[in-house]
């Protein structure tokens, strides 16, 4: 079992990953209170995340109906973390909602610190 999004991320083809997003996609970040909206902005955030994570790999995958759970592990600096990409797709197969969860708290804090300046730069555009 696989999804086009997972295949694109594993291939580090982020243009193809963004192509999997619905135009009005919602991204629920593990470190931001307000969701990111829209394909262009979410694509920019995903690219920033891809430049922040090291040794990223999906380890497990589950699916029920239009909901896909992709379990991953990665590193931010010296902090190891585990996470979950929860994808909800529409009938057209495009991702309408992407929620990311990360553990442990030390990994989440490292991710937040690394991503903060990148997200601020996106907001400034």
C-alpha positions, 0 to 999 in steps of 0.5 A: 500500500502506498500513496502518491504523496508518500512516494513523492516524499520518499523520492524527495520530489517535492513538486510531485508532493505538492501536486498531491494537494487540493487547491484549498488544502489545510495543514495542521502543524504540530508547532503552529496554533493556526492552520496553514491554508492553500496549496501554495503556502502549504507547499512552501511549508512542506519544502521548509520542513523537508530542508529541516528534517534529517534522516527522514523515513516513513516506517509504517502506513495505515489506511481506512477509506480516504484517511491515510496515516504515514508514520515517520522518524527523522532527526532535527539536529541531535534530536530524534523524533517520531511523527505521524502524517495524517492525510485526508483525501477527497474523492479526487484523491487530492489531500484536503487536510494534512495533520502532522503530529510529533513526539517526544516533546524535545523533538517537537521543540527542536522542530519548532525552533528550527522552523520558526525563522522559516515560517516567519520568512514565509509570512513576510512574503 
